[in-house]
Amino acid sequence: MAEGMMKAFYGQNVYVQSAGVRGTLDVDGFAVSVCEEMGIELSRHRTRSFEEMQEWGDDLSGFDLIVALSPASLRMAQELTRHAHIEIEYWPVLDPTDLGAKREEKLAAYRQTRDQISTRMQARFGVPQEI
């Protein structure tokens, strides 16, 4: 969700790569839905693991900033960059994956996470360009 929002908000001004602790994952359908509400298309997006990024040639030392959205990703980023000078920020956001029993409850949780990420991005990187 965060990578798609960064690209939509800030376009070609930044290079963004989404990475997770686990292997390649399709983006959750609820994340796709709540981002579509903002005009952001995520259906073709995939998340790689940190290890896959390195295998594909995305050396973490080439990045200026890693934003971790979970304690597990923060620990992994700190471990992988312990010998590199890369800024790491932790943005604790709601993990909506297991919240809500009904579709509307789940969508509400994903919207809350989406809005938390959006607020953090704007506070850190400024007002987004037109979507």
C-alpha positions in Angstrom: 0.0 0.0 0.0 2.8 2.4 1.0 4.8 2.0 -2.3 1.7 2.7 -4.4 0.8 5.8 -2.4 4.4 7.2 -2.6 4.4 6.8 -6.3 1.0 8.4 -6.7 1.8 11.2 -4.3 5.3 12.0 -5.4 5.7 10.5 -8.9 9.2 10.4 -10.4 10.7 12.5 -7.6 11.5 9.4 -5.6 12.6 5.8 -6.2 10.5 3.5 -4.1 10.6 -0.3 -3.6 8.3 -2.2 -1.3 9.9 -4.9 0.7 8.6 -7.3 3.4 10.1 -9.7 5.9 8.5 -12.7 4.1 8.7 -13.7 0.5 6.9 -12.2 -2.5 3.3 -11.6 -1.7 0.3 -10.4 -3.8 -1.2 -7.2 -2.4 -4.2 -7.9 -0.2 -7.6 -7.3 -2.0 -8.7 -4.9 0.8 -5.6 -2.8 0.3 -6.3 -2.7 -3.4 -9.9 -1.6 -2.7 -9.2 1.2 -0.3 -6.4 2.6 -2.5 -8.7 2.5 -5.5 -11.0 4.8 -3.5 -8.1 7.4 -3.7 -7.5 6.7 -7.4 -4.4 4.6 -6.7 -4.1 1.3 -8.6 -2.4 -1.5 -6.7 -3.8 -4.7 -8.4 -0.5 -5.4 -10.2 1.7 -4.6 -7.2 3.8 -7.2 -5.5 6.0 -7.1 -2.4 9.4 -8.6 -2.4 11.4 -9.8 0.7 14.6 -7.9 1.6 16.5 -11.0 0.4 14.8 -10.9 -3.0 15.6 -7.3 -3.4 19.2 -8.0 -2.9 19.0 -11.0 -5.3 17.4 -8.7 -8.0 20.2 -6.2 -7.6 18.5 -3.6 -5.3 21.4 -3.2 -2.9 20.0 -1.7 0.3 23.1 0.6 0.6 21.8 2.5 -2.5 18.7 3.7 -0.6 18.7 6.9 1.5 15.8 5.9 3.8 14.0 2.7 4.9 10.5 3.2 6.4 9.5 0.2 8.5 5.8 -0.3 9.2 6.0 -3.2 11.6 8.3 -4.2 14.4 9.5 -7.2 12.4 10.4 -5.1 9.4 12.2 -2.6 11.6 14.3 -5.4 13.1 15.1 -6.8 9.7 16.1 -3.4 8.3 18.3 -2.7 11.3 20.0 -6.1 10.9 20.6 -5.8 7.1 21.9 -2.3 7.3 24.0 -2.4 10.4 27.2 -1.8 8.4 25.7 0.8 6.1 24.7 4.5 6.6 21.0 4.3 5.9 18.4 6.3 7.8 15.6 4.0 9.2 12.3 5.4 10.4 9.6 3.4 12.1 6.1 4.4 11.4 3.8 2.2 13.6 0.6 1.8 11.8 -2.4 -0.4 12.4 -2.1 -3.9 11.0 -5.6 -4.4 9.6 -5.2 -8.0 8.3 -7.1 -9.8 11.0 -9.5 -7.0 12.0 -13.2 -7.1 11.5 -15.6 -9.9 10.8 -17.6 -8.3 8.0 -16.5 -6.8 4.8 -17.3 -3.2 5.8 -15.5 -3.7 9.1 -12.4 -4.9 7.3 -12.5 -2.1 4.8 -12.8 0.4 7.7 -9.7 -1.0 9.3 -7.8 -0.9 6.0 -8.9 2.7 5.4 -7.6 3.6 8.9 -4.2 2.1 8.0 -4.2 3.8 4.6 -5.0 7.2 6.2 -2.3 6.7 8.9 0.3 6.0 6.1 -0.9 9.0 4.1 -0.6 11.3 7.1 2.9 10.1 7.9 4.0 10.5 4.2 2.7 14.1 4.1 4.3 15.0 7.4 7.6 13.6 6.2 7.7 14.4 2.5 5.2 17.3 2.1 2.0 17.9 0.2 1.6 15.4 -2.6 1.3 16.3 -6.2 -2.1 15.9 -7.9 -3.2 12.3 -8.1 
